[in-house]
Amino acid sequence: LFDESKKVTESDAYKNAKKEDKELYDTTISNARLLLLNNDAKLSEIDQLKSLISTALRNIGYNQSVEVKTDIEKLIADLNKLVNENKELTEK
């Protein structure tokens, strides 16, 4: 997550984006980081963040190249893994 967000914030699209769009992206990534640290994350929260990340990237006009899509998919996989780990813990 940290590497992916660094790529975005160093991009021309991010640098040239409107202030409110950059703030939305920054807040969304910050919330995603917190969620990854939260062992009680709910699937609905993770799904909402996935959608917000996509929206934030679209709003800043970030070109989601193959590399970026792969990075986003990695973040989504990490979030899904967290959900599965939480399910296993609650089922025990």
C-alpha positions as CSV (number, residue, x, y, z in Angstrom):
1,L,0.0,0.0,0.0
2,F,2.8,2.4,0.9
3,D,4.6,1.8,-2.4
4,E,1.5,2.2,-4.5
5,S,0.4,5.4,-2.9
6,K,3.9,6.8,-3.3
7,K,3.7,6.1,-7.1
8,V,0.4,8.0,-7.2
9,T,1.5,11.0,-5.2
10,E,4.6,11.3,-7.3
11,S,2.6,11.3,-10.6
12,D,1.9,14.3,-12.7
13,A,-1.8,13.5,-12.4
14,Y,-1.7,13.8,-8.6
15,K,0.5,16.9,-8.7
16,N,-1.9,18.6,-11.1
17,A,-5.1,17.5,-9.5
18,K,-7.5,19.8,-7.6
19,K,-6.8,20.2,-4.0
20,E,-10.0,18.5,-2.9
21,D,-9.3,15.5,-5.1
22,K,-5.8,15.1,-3.6
23,E,-7.3,15.4,-0.1
24,L,-9.9,12.7,-0.9
25,Y,-7.2,10.4,-2.2
26,D,-4.9,11.0,0.8
27,T,-7.8,10.5,3.3
28,T,-8.9,7.3,1.5
29,I,-5.4,5.8,1.5
30,S,-5.0,6.8,5.2
31,N,-8.3,5.1,6.0
32,A,-7.2,2.0,4.1
33,R,-4.0,1.8,6.0
34,L,-5.9,2.0,9.3
35,L,-8.3,-0.7,8.1
36,L,-5.4,-3.0,7.3
37,L,-4.2,-2.6,10.9
38,N,-7.7,-3.2,12.3
39,N,-8.3,-6.8,13.1
40,D,-12.1,-6.2,13.3
41,A,-12.5,-4.9,9.8
42,K,-15.8,-5.8,8.2
43,L,-16.2,-7.0,4.6
44,S,-18.5,-4.0,3.9
45,E,-15.9,-1.6,5.1
46,I,-13.3,-3.2,2.9
47,D,-15.6,-3.1,-0.1
48,Q,-16.4,0.5,0.5
49,L,-12.7,1.4,0.7
50,K,-12.0,-0.4,-2.6
51,S,-14.7,1.7,-4.2
52,L,-13.4,4.9,-2.7
53,I,-9.8,4.2,-3.8
54,S,-11.0,3.7,-7.4
55,T,-13.1,6.8,-7.3
56,A,-10.2,8.8,-5.8
57,L,-7.8,7.6,-8.5
58,R,-10.4,8.5,-11.2
59,N,-10.9,12.0,-9.7
60,I,-7.3,12.9,-9.8
61,G,-7.1,11.6,-13.4
62,Y,-4.5,8.9,-12.5
63,N,-3.8,6.7,-15.5
64,Q,-4.4,3.2,-14.2
65,S,-1.8,1.4,-16.2
66,V,-1.2,-2.3,-16.0
67,E,1.3,-1.7,-13.2
68,V,-1.1,0.4,-11.2
69,K,-3.9,-2.0,-11.7
70,T,-1.6,-4.8,-10.4
71,D,-0.8,-2.6,-7.4
72,I,-4.5,-1.9,-6.7
73,E,-5.2,-5.6,-7.1
74,K,-2.5,-6.4,-4.5
75,L,-4.1,-3.9,-2.1
76,I,-7.5,-5.5,-2.7
77,A,-6.0,-9.0,-2.2
78,D,-4.5,-7.8,1.1
79,L,-7.8,-6.4,2.2
80,N,-9.6,-9.7,1.3
81,K,-6.9,-11.7,3.2
82,L,-7.6,-9.6,6.2
83,V,-11.3,-10.3,6.0
84,N,-10.6,-14.1,5.6
85,E,-8.3,-14.0,8.7
86,N,-11.0,-12.2,10.7
87,K,-13.6,-14.8,9.6
88,E,-11.3,-17.6,10.7
89,L,-10.8,-15.9,14.1
90,T,-14.5,-15.4,14.7
91,E,-15.3,-18.9,13.7
92,K,-13.0,-20.4,16.2
